Amino acid sequence: MAALGAQAKVFTEEHRLTYYECDRTGRATLSTLINIAILGSQDQSDDLGLTTDFVQQHGVGWVVTQYSINVTRMPHLDEVVTIAVRGSAYNPYFAFREFWIRDGAGNELAYITSIWVTMSQTTRRIVKIDPVLVAPYASEATKRIPRLPRPISFETTPTTISKPYQVRFFDIDPNRHVNNAHYFDWLLDTLPAEFLLTHDLKHVDVRYENEVKYGHTVIAEVNILPTDESQLVTTSHRIRLGDEKCCEVTIQWETI
């Protein structure tokens, strides 16, 4: 039996990591990893005639609801990587998209799976996917798309670290909501610099719950969870607007 989405079109392009896409250690940031993956996705869509304008003419925009990210190694400053993207499968309400980021020798640096929906631009509610918006990808139509892991349910504790962030005009993308990569800057900025300098990111599970809009002030929270004697450390994250949960994330780190 063929793998899910095996007939779907794969789009590839190269990208050089610039200084403004990396942190002080010269490693690409998590938001950069997502941004270059989504850039590849957008370039594939444009190549197939599914431009942002074309999608918006149908009264909708694509919105991601979940990511699951495996990282072998973060790209580094001036490294040229290859991004590959495939719109693998869809059902009436959800689309499954995969991304690969590889180094110059073809080694996999990161593998990203994601779930997407179409949202009405007028009601801001999820609507059925119009087949015209997925047909050019040659995605597989299926009743069930793969389920991605859910993040740990966040619980406030006496050691929870939190910071407020106001959503700026420049955080908003052409789909008229916060660029989802900005969430990662807020989430990781709550961690102490010492932690970020001594840990390598290995796996991320993300679930978006409610939309964040221009002018909102959100609270980013993190718990550094107790660990065993292994090298892996887990952090649990949440972004909330008042009492409303906007996003939950679980990250596994390897101690350097």
PyMOL commands that set and color helices and strands:
alter all, ss='L'
color gray80, all
select helices_A, chain A and resi 19-21+30-47+52-56+131-133+135-137+169-171+180-189+193-197
alter helices_A, ss='H'
color red, helices_A
select strands_A, chain A and resi 10-16+60-71+80-90+95-102+108-120+126-127+140-141+161-166+199-208+217-224+232-241+244-255
alter strands_A, ss='S'
color yellow, strands_A
deselect
rebuild
show_as cartoon
